[in-house]
Amino acid sequence: MSRETVTLWPELREYMLSVSLREVPVLRELREETSGIIGSNMQVSPEQGQLLHFLVRLIGGRRTLEVGTFTGYSALWTALALPEDGSLTACDVSSEWTGVAERYWRKAGVNDRMRLILGPASNTLSALLESGETGSFDFAFIDADKENYGDYYEKCLLLLRQGGLMALDNVFRHGKVIDMDAHDPGTVAMRELNARIAADERVDLSMIPLGDGLTLVRRR
């Protein structure tokens, strides 16, 4: 046991990956191609992707939702955890980035599980609620524009079934959430949402120091 979280220095992280990461070749190819794209820092780390995969398997997820898809790396991890009749609804605004995603989804043989919806995610989530999909999703992952995280959180919570899980990425904002001199809209929004979730009696939660901070939420 330890009273504090061990800081991962580069060599320790490499060791961790060497004894735990199960990244199939198509995932590695997508991650490596994305590393050459401007904005590649928007992609989750392989250990985060594997955790999403693990969680979906753990809860027996069949219907999943992703807000912010980029080139599809996290979505592919999630889709590979789904049964053959499972589905993932992916929300993004970029046809260019998701074009890369669709290419790899086909290569991995999971494209029939994917429902890609292009457009502002807030509108997409509202449309899902209005179409009767409230309470029908097992898992949701939010990794998009931070200014709208509060809206995404509320709508995804409604879309989740009781006992469903939500994961929110970048909750540390690279440490800026504790810097009271940081007033950029994304950091302010994340700071406020972190506090709101901590007090939200509708959910159970755990904030994990993985990547740039990952909050896991279970709808009660």
Secondary structure, 3 states (H helix, E strand, C coil): CCCCCCCCCHHHHHHHHHHHCCCCHHHHHHHHHHCCCCCHHHCCCHHHHHHHHHHHHHCCCCEEEEECCCCCHHHHHHHCCCCCCCEEEEEECCHHHHHHHHHHHHHHCCHHHEEEEECCHHHHHHHHHHCCCCCCEEEEEECCCHHHHHHHHHHHHHHEEEEEEEEEECCCHHHHHHCCCCCCHHHHHHHHHHHHHHCCCCEEEEEECCCCCEEEEEEC
